[in-house]
Amino acid sequence: MQNPLVWKLIDIEQRPESPCAFKFKKDKVWVEKTWKDFKTDVRKMASLLKDFNVQTGDRVAILANSRYEWTVVDFAGQSIGAVIVPVYQSSKYDELEYILNHSEAKVLFLDNLKQYKKWEKARPQCKTVERVMSFDEIKIHPETSIQKASESSSLMSEKEFIESIKKRTLDENATIIYTSGTTGLPKGVLFTHTQITFEAEKTYGIMPVSPEDSSLCFLPFAHVLGRLESWAHVLVGFTLVYAETIEKVADNIKEIKPTILMSVPRIYEKIYGKLEELMGQKSVTKKFFEWGKKCAKIKADSIQNINTPTTLQSIELKLFDLGFAKLVRGVLGGRLKFAISGGAPLSKELAEFFLGCGVTVLEGYGLTETTGALFFNHPDNLKLGTVGLPIEGADIKIAADGEILAKSKNVMKEYYKDPEATAAAMVDGYFATGDIGNIDEDGFLTITDRKKDLIKTAGGKYVAPQKLENLIKLHPLVSNVLIHGDRKKYVVALVTVEKAAVKNFSERNGEDTKQAINSPDQSGIVVESIKVHMRKVNRDLASYETVKKYKILSNDFTIESGELTPSLKVKRKFCDKKYELEINSLYDS
C-alpha cells in the first residue's frame, strides 16, 4: 500500500476493453462501459465538482440506489480530495436532514424524483448545501440534471486530472459512512484513503479474483460492505454488474451468471426458504428436498474432513450432485466460484447446505468502523461456523469479558465531530468492537453475539439471541425474529412471516388465505408448521436458552416501519418498546 486506491485511475484505460468494466440496464437493455469510458466519466464528473467550487475536504453527499453514476461520483470526489458522504436510499427526510447538517455537505447528488421530494422537506433546515444534482432527469426540476450540467461544464484536461489524483495521499480524508443507527442517532465514521485502500488490498486483493470474473452488485453503497465491492472492483478489475432492483436480483443472477456474489445473510436465507417452499408443495418433492439436505450435510462434512462417505454414500452423492445440487447452483447462476456473506451472522446450517451443493459461502466479520472485513474465510482455508482468520496486519486481542479488540490500518480514523465517542471506543490503543467471540487453536474466530445484545436470564444464564433467531429463520415461512428474555425467567420470541410464502402455503393446503395472512397465530396449518419447527429448534438447545413461548405477528418487520436497519438488522430496542404489550403477554399468562 504505497498510494491511495484512487491512483489506479491514472492508467486504468490500459486495461483490456473486453470483458467490460461495468454493466447496467438502461431502458431494459444492458449497457456496457469499458475502463476507458469510466475514466472519462470520472474526469467529467470531477470537472463538474470543480465548477461547483468543491475544494479539498468539502463533503459531497449521495442519496441514491447503487448504480454506475454513484461509483463515478465516488471516484470523482476522491480524485479532487472531496469527502464522500453516502445516505441510505431508504432514509426518511429527517434522517437525510441530520446527515447533511452533521457532515455539512456542500453538494447533494440524488437519483430521482422520490429522493428529491425528501430533499424538499429537508431543505429549509439544511444551510450548507449549495447545489443539488440528479442522476435521472426530473422533468419538474430539469435544472438538477447532471447531463445538462455536464454539457456546460469546463472539462479539465487529462494532465490536470492526473495531477489532481497524484496530490491525494493516504492520510487524506476520503469518506464519512454513517452507521445504520440500531441504538439511536447514527455516528459518522471518518475514513482516510489508508483505510479504504488497505481493506480492498487485504480482502479482495488476496482472493482468487481476476478480470475475467463478474459480480452482481445490489447492496446499498451507503453500507460499507457494498462500498467495498465497488472499491475492490477498481483494485482488481473484474466486471461489476449493477442489479436493476433488489426485487429483480434473482432474474439478474440468471441473466448475468456471476462468478462472485456479495450479500448479507438474509438473501441466502431467502434463497434457501424459497427452495424449501417450492419443493414442499408435494410429498414427493418434499422428500426430495429432505434427501438433498441430508446429502448436502454429508458432502459438506466430507469437504471439511469431518468424515469420509461410505461407498453407498459416495454413489448417492454422485446422484445428488447431478440432480439436487445442480438445481441449487442453477438458482445462483451456475458459475459461482464463491459467494461472500457479511453484515450479520450466517447460520452454520445454511453454510453447510450451500457448501454441500457446491456453492462456497465465505463468511466474514467486521463493522462499519473497520471498513468492513476484519476477519474472513478464504476459499482455500475456511471453517464453517466461524468468520475466518484475521486479515493480514491486524492485531487482535480478546478481552477478559470476551470482547474482540482490534488494532489495524482498516480501523476508522475517528467518529466525525465526536471525540468522546472516539475515545470511548478505544481500549489501550485497540478498537473495542462491542462483539463477543473466541479464537480457536487454528486462529479462526467464532462470534457469540453483540456485547450489548447478550441476554442474561433471571437465572443468571447468558443467551445469544442471534443464534436463536438464525435457527428459527430457517423455516421457509419465517421472515424475521426478535428474541427477548433479559432478566426474565425464560426466553420468548416474536416471529414474523413472509406473506407471499404464507399465501402460497395456505392455498396449497386448503386454508383460508386471508386468515393465514392477517392472523396466522390464531390457528391452522401455518401455525402448526411453525410450531413443529420451534420444537426442532428447541430440541438442540440448552434448557435455559430454549424459546418457551412465542407469538406470530400479523405484520412483518420493515425498514419503513422502523424495525429494521437499511442493512436488514433488527433494531432491538425499538422493537422491544414498540411490541412491549405483545412481549409482556408472553410472560403474563
Secondary structure, DSSP 4 states (H G I P E B T S, - for coil): --S-GGGGGGGGGGS-SSS-SEEEEETTEEEEE-HHHHHHHHHHHHHHHHHTT--TT-EEEEES-S-HHHHHHHHHHHHHT-EEEEE-TT--HHHHHHHHHHHT-SEEEE-SHHHHHHHHHHGGG--S--EEEESS--TT-GGGBHHHHHHTS-PPPHHHHHHHHHT--TTSEEEEEE---TTSSPPEEEEEHHHHHHHHHHTGGGSS--TT-EEEE-S-TTSHHHHHHHHHHHHH--EEEE-S-GGGHHHHHHHH--SEEEE-HHHHHHHHHHHHHHHTTSHHHHHHHHHHHHHHHHHHHHHTTS----HHHHHHHHHHHHTHHHHHHHHTTS--SEEEE-SS---HHHHHHHHHTT--EEEEEEEGGGTEEEEE-BTTB--TTS--EEPTT-EEEE-TTSEEEEE-TTS-SEETT-HHHHHHTEETTEEEEEEEEEE-TTS-EEEEEETTT-EE-TTS-EE-HHHHHHHHTTSTTEEEEEEE-TTSSSEEEEEEE-HHHHHHHHHHTT--HHHHHH-TTSSSHHHHHHHHHHHHHHHTS-GGGSEEEEEE-SS---TTTTSB-TTS-B-HHHHHHHTHHHHHHHHH-
